[in-house]
Amino acid sequence: MGREYDQDTTIGNAPLRIRTRGRAVLSNPMTNRGTAFTAEQRESLEIDGLMPTGFTTLENQTRRVFEQYRSNKSMLGKFLTLNALRDRNEVLFYHLLSNHLEEMLPIIYTPTIGEAIERFSSTYNRPRGVFLSIDHPEKVEKALSNYGLNAEDVDLICVTDSEGILGIGDQGIGGIQIAIGKLSVYTAAAGIHPRRVIPVVLDVGTDNLGLLSNDLYLGERHSRVRGQRYDDFIDIFVRAVNKLFPQALIHWEDVGTSNAFRILERYKDEVCTFNDDIQGTAAVVLAALLAAVDVTGVDLDDHRIVVFGAGSAGMGIASLVRDQMLRTGRSETEEEAYARFWPIGIQGLYLEDDHRLHDFQKPWARKRLDVADWDLPDPNNIGLMDVIRNARPTILIGTSTKAGAFNREVVEEMARLNTRPIIFPLSNPTSHAEATPSDVLEWSDGRALVATGSPFDPVDHDGVRHVIAQSNNALIFPGLGLGVAACRARRVTEGMIASAAEALAGMVNRWRPGASLLPGMSDLRLVSATVAIAVAKQATEEGVAQVPLTDPVGQVFERMWQPSYPNIEVI
């Protein structure tokens, strides 16, 4: 660590050894605890008289800042209040966040983070993270080392190139906020120490004309770089991380569709890497599907799945479900597993002769022979209802961001074909959801099994209260990162991601009428620990763990940092 203080960040709440004195103690968010310093600590750290004389506890401090937070009427105001708190007292920030995680998650992450990203250059205050420019690739390694952490100090690096930010697209350098927000969830939900993570933005330019024409914009002022120069920059970054922080998991976030799958495929067998938009989304949806499939009583192998909006997220879901079929079902070949899926994009059902498909989409395209005997109004544009009527799917997954796509006709047809149709309108935000749970349940006479991407209130139908599962990646990625850190996994394998999904699915009482298919967001610490144990065990079984797993529960729990003031050793 730096010269001001040091702490063993691999242990949940190790002593904090402080070297600095006076105002420097109060200016560092990891050493500052404000009015919670005792009289003895104030004297020994030479901060007597630099704050009110009254002593207060962490709990009372949390009450005070929560009232300040609540006094803000706007979502962005709440976000900025939390940001300012983190900049002055990191323990207090995470104590507040952990106590109100379900309420504050939409503030520090989606949807509020979207507005913060859009306004990054105009609200810029204090730098946090590492900013890497494609115009200066020679500075990448030095910039990462300037963050001040050593090879053994880093568990996670969350990186974005800002092209596919949430539902708002290319946001240039403002994407650093998505990396910061994601790492905040890792800490609050899974106890990854806040000094064992690095947020990174890859500034490769932007095609957002609004940013380029804004005098306050802080990023590189040119169009987004693509092609070989982009690939070379990604490679420089990955090699630098692997050299400087060989134990770190590289978490890719909101990379554009054209690059996300390609980058993951390029590096997944070389370094410890994970794409949350592809693999995290897939894992939490797989967990909900496993719970729903159990309710239907039909083996996963026997389901027919339509993926509506088959981009990087949709195909990531399909890939993990396909692999689950190959691991645990009767499908013996990939061809047999692929035959269970019907992917639909903007141009309709994916067909083998469609040259508009990306490389990662082509294996999923159906043969013309598959639809030769279908009754179709337009064989060159096979839409959702065409597929439902002819393929007779049992599962309908929406990742299209096309609001209302699962209309009454679609849902009623799914309900006519299936006793318990599985319908997941997963697109975020709420305004982009393919359907609302209340409509799906009404149109299916309460028989549909539903999970959504956004939070929805419970739905009462025919005397049953249906708790709607929110397919939020926060149920998966924090535990995955914790499990990787606990066993020092060299790679993130498909088996580890599937184990995370299975562990999550095992945490719900799916047999109670109207029960949620996923745990609630209020249980994230328990969920993350459960997922982490499953991930670490699977990593050990597959031979990619570097730390022997002799006590999975103890080893995972020990790595979970608690947001409380540690003992201080004045040195």
C-alpha positions in Angstrom: 0.0 0.0 0.0 1.0 3.7 0.0 3.2 5.3 2.7 0.3 6.9 4.5 -1.1 3.7 5.8 -1.2 -0.1 5.3 -3.6 -2.9 5.9 -3.8 -6.6 5.0 -6.7 -6.4 2.5 -6.9 -10.2 2.2 -8.4 -10.5 5.7 -12.0 -9.3 6.4 -11.1 -6.6 9.0 -7.4 -6.5 9.6 -5.9 -3.6 11.7 -5.2 -0.3 10.0 -1.7 0.9 10.5 -1.5 4.7 10.0 1.8 6.5 9.5 0.6 9.9 8.5 -0.5 12.6 11.0 -2.7 15.7 11.1 -5.0 16.8 8.3 -3.6 14.1 6.0 -5.4 11.5 8.1 -8.7 13.2 7.5 -8.2 13.8 3.8 -7.7 10.1 3.0 -11.1 8.2 2.7 -9.6 5.0 4.0 -8.1 6.5 7.1 -10.7 9.1 7.9 -13.5 8.2 10.3 -14.4 11.8 11.3 -16.1 12.2 14.6 -15.8 8.4 15.3 -12.1 8.9 16.2 -11.7 8.3 20.0 -9.9 10.9 22.2 -6.8 8.7 22.3 -6.7 8.3 18.6 -7.2 12.0 18.0 -4.2 12.8 20.2 -1.9 10.1 18.8 -2.8 11.0 15.2 -2.4 14.8 15.9 -6.0 15.6 14.8 -7.2 17.1 18.1 -9.1 20.3 17.4 -9.7 19.4 13.7 -13.3 18.3 14.3 -16.1 18.8 16.8 -15.2 17.4 20.3 -18.2 15.0 20.5 -17.6 11.4 19.8 -20.1 9.3 17.8 -20.4 5.8 16.6 -20.4 4.4 13.0 -24.1 3.6 13.5 -25.0 7.2 14.4 -22.9 8.5 11.6 -24.8 6.2 9.2 -28.1 7.5 10.5 -27.0 11.1 9.9 -25.7 10.5 6.3 -28.8 8.5 5.5 -31.0 11.5 6.5 -28.8 13.7 4.3 -29.2 11.2 1.4 -33.0 11.1 1.9 -33.2 14.8 1.8 -32.2 14.8 -1.8 -35.3 14.8 -4.1 -33.6 13.8 -7.4 -31.9 10.5 -8.2 -28.8 12.3 -9.5 -28.7 14.3 -6.3 -28.7 11.1 -4.3 -25.9 9.7 -6.5 -23.7 12.8 -6.0 -24.3 12.7 -2.3 -23.1 9.1 -2.1 -20.1 10.0 -4.3 -19.1 12.8 -2.0 -19.4 10.5 1.0 -17.2 7.9 -0.6 -14.6 10.5 -1.3 -14.3 11.5 2.4 -15.0 8.3 4.3 -15.0 5.0 2.5 -16.0 2.8 5.4 -19.0 5.0 6.2 -20.0 4.9 2.6 -20.0 1.1 2.4 -21.7 0.8 5.8 -24.5 3.0 4.6 -24.7 1.2 1.3 -24.7 -2.3 2.8 -27.5 -1.4 5.2 -29.7 0.0 2.4 -28.4 -2.0 -0.6 -31.8 -2.8 -2.1 -32.8 0.8 -2.0 -29.5 2.3 -3.1 -28.5 -0.2 -5.9 -30.6 1.7 -8.4 -28.7 4.9 -7.4 -25.1 3.7 -7.6 -25.9 1.5 -10.6 -28.6 1.3 -13.1 -30.7 3.3 -13.9 -29.3 6.5 -12.2 -25.7 5.7 -13.2 -26.8 6.4 -16.8 -27.5 10.0 -16.1 -24.3 10.3 -14.1 -22.4 8.9 -17.1 -24.0 11.3 -19.5 -23.1 14.3 -17.3 -19.7 13.0 -16.3 -17.7 15.9 -17.9 -20.0 18.6 -16.5 -20.2 17.2 -13.0 -16.6 16.1 -12.8 -15.1 16.6 -9.4 -12.5 14.2 -8.1 -10.7 11.6 -10.3 -11.3 7.9 -9.4 -9.9 5.1 -11.6 -7.5 4.8 -14.4 -8.0 6.6 -17.8 -6.1 5.0 -20.7 -6.0 6.7 -24.1 -5.6 4.9 -27.4 -3.6 7.9 -28.6 -0.9 7.1 -26.0 -0.6 3.3 -25.8 3.0 3.6 -24.6 1.6 5.0 -21.3 -0.8 2.2 -20.5 1.6 0.2 -18.2 2.8 3.3 -16.4 -0.7 4.6 -15.8 -1.8 1.3 -14.3 1.2 1.2 -12.0 0.6 4.8 -11.0 -2.6 3.7 -9.2 -0.3 2.6 -6.4 -1.1 -1.1 -6.0 1.3 -4.0 -6.1 1.0 -7.3 -7.9 -0.6 -9.1 -5.0 -3.0 -6.2 -4.0 -5.5 -6.5 -6.9 -8.4 -9.0 -7.2 -10.5 -7.2 -9.8 -10.1 -4.7 -12.7 -13.4 -3.6 -14.2 -12.9 -2.1 -17.6 -15.1 -0.5 -20.3 -14.6 1.1 -23.7 -18.0 2.9 -23.2 -19.5 1.9 -26.5 -22.5 0.0 -25.2 -23.4 1.8 -22.0 -26.7 0.5 -20.6 -29.4 1.6 -23.0 -27.7 4.9 -23.9 -24.9 3.8 -26.1 -21.6 5.4 -26.7 -20.7 7.7 -23.8 -16.9 8.2 -24.3 -14.8 8.8 -21.2 -17.9 9.0 -19.0 -18.0 5.2 -19.0 -15.6 5.2 -16.1 -18.7 5.7 -13.9 -20.0 2.3 -14.9 -16.8 0.6 -13.9 -16.8 2.5 -10.5 -20.5 1.6 -9.9 -19.9 -2.1 -10.7 -17.0 -2.3 -8.3 -19.0 -0.6 -5.6 -21.5 -3.5 -5.9 -18.6 -6.0 -5.7 -17.6 -4.5 -2.4 -21.1 -3.9 -0.9 -22.5 -7.3 -2.0 -19.5 -9.6 -1.7 -17.0 -7.8 0.5 -14.3 -7.4 -2.0 -12.0 -4.9 -0.3 -12.3 -1.4 -1.9 -8.6 -1.2 -2.2 -8.3 -4.4 -4.1 -10.1 -3.2 -7.2 -9.3 -0.8 -10.1 -11.9 0.9 -12.4 -10.6 1.5 -15.9 -11.9 3.3 -19.0 -10.3 2.7 -22.4 -10.7 6.1 -24.2 -10.7 5.1 -27.8 -12.6 8.2 -28.9 -16.4 8.5 -29.3 -19.0 8.7 -32.1 -21.3 10.7 -29.8 -21.5 14.0 -31.6 -23.0 15.6 -28.5 -19.9 14.9 -26.5 -17.5 15.9 -29.3 -19.2 19.3 -29.7 -19.3 19.9 -25.9 -16.4 22.2 -24.8 -16.5 20.5 -21.3 -15.9 17.0 -22.7 -12.8 15.5 -21.0 -12.0 12.6 -23.4 -10.2 12.3 -26.7 -11.8 14.5 -29.3 -12.0 12.2 -32.3 -14.3 9.4 -33.6 -14.2 6.0 -32.1 -11.1 4.0 -33.3 -11.9 0.5 -34.7 -10.1 -2.3 -36.5 -6.6 -3.4 -36.0 -5.5 -0.3 -34.0 -8.3 -1.0 -31.5 -7.4 -4.6 -31.2 -3.7 -3.7 -30.7 -4.7 -1.3 -27.9 -6.9 -4.0 -26.2 -3.9 -6.4 -26.4 -1.5 -3.8 -24.8 -4.0 -3.3 -22.0 -4.5 -7.1 -21.3 -0.7 -7.7 -21.4 -0.1 -4.9 -19.0 -2.7 -6.1 -16.5 -1.4 -9.6 -16.7 2.2 -8.4 -16.1 1.4 -6.0 -13.3 -1.5 -7.8 -11.5 -1.3 -11.5 -12.5 -3.9 -12.5 -9.9 -6.6 -10.0 -11.1 -9.8 -10.9 -12.8 -10.5 -8.6 -15.8 -14.2 -7.8 -15.8 -15.3 -6.4 -19.2 -18.4 -4.1 -19.0 -20.5 -2.5 -21.6 -18.2 -3.2 -24.5 -20.0 -2.8 -27.9 -21.6 -5.9 -29.4 -19.2 -6.1 -32.3 -16.3 -6.4 -29.9 -17.6 -8.1 -26.8 -17.8 -11.7 -27.9 -14.6 -11.4 -29.9 -12.6 -10.1 -27.0 -13.9 -12.7 -24.7 -13.1 -15.5 -27.1 -9.7 -14.1 -27.7 -8.6 -14.0 -24.1 -10.7 -16.4 -22.0 -8.2 -19.2 -22.3 -5.2 -17.0 -21.7 -6.0 -14.8 -18.7 -8.6 -14.7 -16.0 -11.4 -12.7 -17.7 -15.2 -12.4 -17.6 -17.8 -10.4 -19.5 -20.7 -9.5 -17.3 -23.0 -8.5 -20.2 -22.5 -11.9 -21.8 -21.7 -14.3 -19.0 -23.2 -12.6 -15.9 -26.5 -12.0 -17.7 -26.5 -15.6 -18.9 -25.8 -17.0 -15.5 -28.6 -15.2 -13.7 -31.1 -16.1 -16.5 -30.0 -19.7 -16.4 -30.6 -19.7 -12.6 -34.1 -18.4 -13.2 -34.7 -20.9 -16.0 -33.5 -23.9 -13.9 -36.0 -22.9 -11.2 -38.8 -22.4 -13.7 -38.0 -25.7 -15.5 -38.3 -27.5 -12.2 -41.8 -26.1 -11.8 -42.9 -27.2 -15.3 -41.7 -30.8 -14.7 -40.1 -30.8 -18.2 -36.4 -31.5 -18.5 -34.3 -28.6 -19.8 -33.4 -30.7 -22.8 -37.0 -30.9 -23.9 -37.7 -27.2 -23.9 -37.8 -25.1 -27.1 -36.4 -21.6 -26.6 -37.0 -18.4 -28.5 -34.5 -15.7 -27.9 -36.0 -12.4 -29.1 -33.3 -9.8 -29.5 -30.4 -12.2 -30.1 -27.5 -9.8 -29.6 -24.5 -10.3 -27.3 -26.7 -10.7 -24.1 -29.2 -13.0 -25.8 -26.6 -15.2 -27.4 -24.7 -15.3 -24.2 -27.8 -16.7 -22.5 -28.3 -19.2 -25.3 -24.7 -20.3 -25.1 -24.8 -21.0 -21.4 -28.1 -22.8 -21.6 -26.8 -24.9 -24.5 -23.7 -25.8 -22.5 -25.9 -26.8 -19.6 -27.9 -29.1 -21.9 -24.6 -30.7 -23.0 -23.3 -31.1 -19.5 -26.4 -32.4 -17.7 -29.0 -33.4 -20.3 -29.5 -36.0 -23.0 -28.1 -33.8 -25.8 -25.0 -35.6 -27.0 -23.9 -33.2 -29.7 -23.8 -29.4 -30.1 -26.1 -29.8 -33.2 -28.8 -31.4 -31.0 -28.5 -28.6 -28.5 -28.5 -25.8 -31.1 -31.7 -27.3 -32.5 -33.6 -26.3 -29.3 -33.1 -22.6 -30.0 -34.8 -20.1 -32.3 -33.0 -16.7 -32.3 -34.7 -13.6 -33.6 -33.2 -10.2 -34.4 -34.2 -7.0 -36.1 -34.3 -8.8 -39.4 -36.5 -11.6 -38.0 -35.5 -15.2 -37.4 -31.8 -15.8 -38.0 -31.3 -17.9 -41.2 -28.1 -19.4 -42.5 -27.9 -17.3 -45.6 -28.3 -13.9 -43.8 -25.0 -12.1 -44.4 -25.9 -9.4 -41.8 -25.1 -11.7 -38.9 -22.1 -11.3 -36.7 -19.7 -14.2 -36.4 -21.0 -15.1 -32.9 -24.5 -15.2 -34.2 -23.9 -17.4 -37.3 -23.8 -20.8 -35.4 -27.3 -20.2 -34.2 -28.9 -19.4 -37.5 -31.5 -21.9 -38.6 -31.3 -23.8 -41.9 -33.9 -22.9 -44.6 -34.9 -26.6 -44.5 -36.0 -26.0 -40.8 -38.7 -23.6 -42.0 -39.5 -25.1 -45.4 -42.9 -26.4 -44.4 -43.9 -23.4 -42.3 -47.0 -21.3 -43.3 -45.4 -17.9 -43.7 -46.6 -14.6 -45.1 -43.0 -13.5 -45.8 -40.3 -16.3 -45.9 -37.6 -13.6 -45.9 -38.8 -11.9 -42.7 -40.0 -14.5 -40.2 -41.3 -12.6 -37.2 -42.0 -13.6 -33.5 -45.5 -14.8 -34.0 -44.4 -16.8 -37.1 -41.9 -18.6 -34.9 -44.2 -19.2 -32.0 -47.0 -20.6 -34.1 -44.7 -23.0 -36.0 -41.9 -23.8 -33.6 -44.2 -24.0 -30.6 -41.7 -22.8 -28.0 -42.0 -23.4 -24.3 -39.6 -20.6 -23.3 -39.6 -17.0 -24.5 -36.7 -14.8 -23.6 -36.7 -11.1 -24.4 -33.4 -9.1 -24.7 -34.5 -6.8 -27.5 -35.2 -3.5 -25.7 -38.4 -3.4 -27.8 -41.1 -2.3 -25.4 -44.4 -4.2 -25.7 -43.0 -6.8 -28.1 -44.6 -9.6 -25.9 -48.1 -8.3 -26.5 -51.4 -10.0 -25.7 -51.4 -12.1 -28.9 -47.9 -13.4 -28.2 -48.6 -14.3 -24.5 -52.0 -15.9 -25.2 -50.4 -18.0 -27.9 -47.6 -19.1 -25.5 -50.3 -19.9 -22.9 -52.3 -21.9 -25.4 -49.3 -24.0 -26.3 -48.0 -24.6 -22.7 -49.5 -25.3 -19.3 -46.8 -23.3 -17.6 -45.2 -21.0 -20.3 -41.8 -19.5 -19.3 -41.8 -15.8 -20.3 -38.8 -13.6 -19.4 -39.1 -9.9 -20.6 -35.5 -9.0 -19.6 -34.8 -5.7 -21.3 -33.8 -2.7 -19.2 -34.9 -0.1 -18.2 -38.6 -0.7 -17.4 -39.7 1.5 -20.3 -37.9 -1.0 -22.7 -39.3 -4.2 -21.2 -41.0 -6.5 -23.7 -44.0 -6.8 -21.4 -45.0 -6.0 -17.8 -45.5 -9.0 -15.4 -49.0 -7.9 -14.7 -49.9 -8.2 -18.3 -48.1 -11.5 -18.8 -49.9 -13.0 -15.8 -53.3 -11.6 -16.8 -53.0 -12.8 -20.4 -51.8 -16.3 -19.3 -54.4 -16.6 -16.6 -51.7 -16.6 -13.9 -49.9 -19.6 -15.4 -46.8 -18.0 -16.8 -43.5 -18.2 -15.0 -42.0 -14.7 -15.1 -38.6 -13.1 -14.6 -37.7 -9.5 -15.6 -34.6 -7.4 -16.0 -36.0 -4.4 -14.0 -37.6 -4.5 -10.6 -41.4 -4.8 -10.6 -43.9 -4.9 -7.7 -45.6 -8.2 -6.8 -48.7 -9.0 -8.9 -51.9 -10.3 -7.3 -53.9 -12.6 -9.6 -56.8 -14.8 -8.7 -55.9 -14.9 -5.0 -52.2 -15.6 -5.5 -49.5 -13.0 -4.9 -46.8 -13.5 -7.6 -43.3 -12.2 -6.5 -41.5 -11.2 -9.7 -37.9 -12.4 -10.0 -35.5 -9.6 -11.0 -32.9 -11.1 -13.2 -30.2 -8.7 -12.0 -26.6 -9.5 -12.6 -25.8 -8.4 -9.1 -27.0 -11.8 -8.0 -24.1 -13.4 -9.9 -21.0 -11.2 -10.6 -20.1 -10.2 -7.0 -20.1 -13.9 -5.8 -18.2 -14.9 -8.9 -15.5 -12.4 -8.3 -15.3 -13.3 -4.6 -15.0 -17.0 -5.5 -12.2 -16.4 -8.0 -10.3 -14.3 -5.4 -10.8 -16.8 -2.6 -9.2 -19.6 -4.6 -7.0 -17.5 -6.9 -8.5 -19.1 -10.0 -6.3 -18.8 -13.1 -9.3 -18.7 -15.5 -13.1 -18.3 -15.4 -14.5 -21.4 -17.0 -18.0 -22.1 -18.3 -18.3 -24.7 -15.5 -17.7 -22.1 -12.9 -20.4 -19.8 -14.3 -22.8 -22.7 -14.5 -22.1 -23.6 -10.9 -22.8 -20.1 -9.9 -26.2 -20.3 -11.7 -27.0 -23.6 -10.1 -26.1 -22.3 -6.6 -28.4 -19.3 -7.2 -31.3 -21.4 -8.4 -30.9 -23.6 -5.3 -31.6 -20.7 -3.0 -35.3 -20.2 -3.8 -38.5 -22.0 -2.7 -39.9 -22.4 -6.2 -42.7 -24.7 -5.1 -44.7 -22.1 -3.2 -47.5 -20.6 -5.5 -46.3 -17.3 -6.8 -42.8 -17.7 -5.4 -40.0 -15.7 -7.1 -37.7 -17.7 -9.3 -34.7 -15.9 -7.9 -33.6 -14.6 -4.4 -34.4 -11.0 -3.5 -31.9 -8.2 -3.8 -32.0 -7.7 0.0 -30.1 -10.9 0.5 -27.1 -10.1 -1.7 -24.4 -10.7 1.0 -25.8 -14.3 1.6 -26.3 -14.8 -2.2 -22.7 -13.7 -3.0 -21.2 -15.9 -0.4 -23.2 -18.9 -1.6 -22.3 -18.3 -5.2 -18.6 -17.7 -4.3 -18.4 -21.1 -2.5 -19.8 -22.9 -5.5 -17.5 -21.1 -7.9 -14.4 -21.8 -5.8 -15.3 -25.5 -5.5 -15.8 -25.8 -9.2 -12.5 -24.1 -9.9 -10.8 -26.6 -7.6 -12.5 -29.5 -9.4 -11.4 -28.2 -12.8 -7.8 -27.6 -11.6 -7.8 -23.9 -12.2 -7.6 -22.9 -8.5 -4.2 -21.9 -7.2 -5.1 -21.9 -3.5 -6.1 -25.3 -1.9 -9.8 -25.2 -0.8 -9.6 -26.9 2.5 -12.4 -24.9 4.2 -14.6 -23.4 1.5 -17.0 -21.6 3.9 -14.2 -20.3 6.1 -11.9 -19.2 3.3 -14.7 -17.3 1.5 -16.0 -15.7 4.6 -12.5 -14.6 5.7 -12.1 -12.8 2.4 -15.3 -10.7 2.9 -14.4 -7.3 4.0 -16.8 -5.8 6.6 -17.6 -2.1 6.4 -16.7 -1.3 10.0 -13.9 0.7 11.6 -10.9 -1.6 12.2 -8.5 -1.3 15.1 -5.9 1.5 14.5 -2.2 1.0 15.0 -0.4 4.3 15.1 3.1 3.8 13.7 
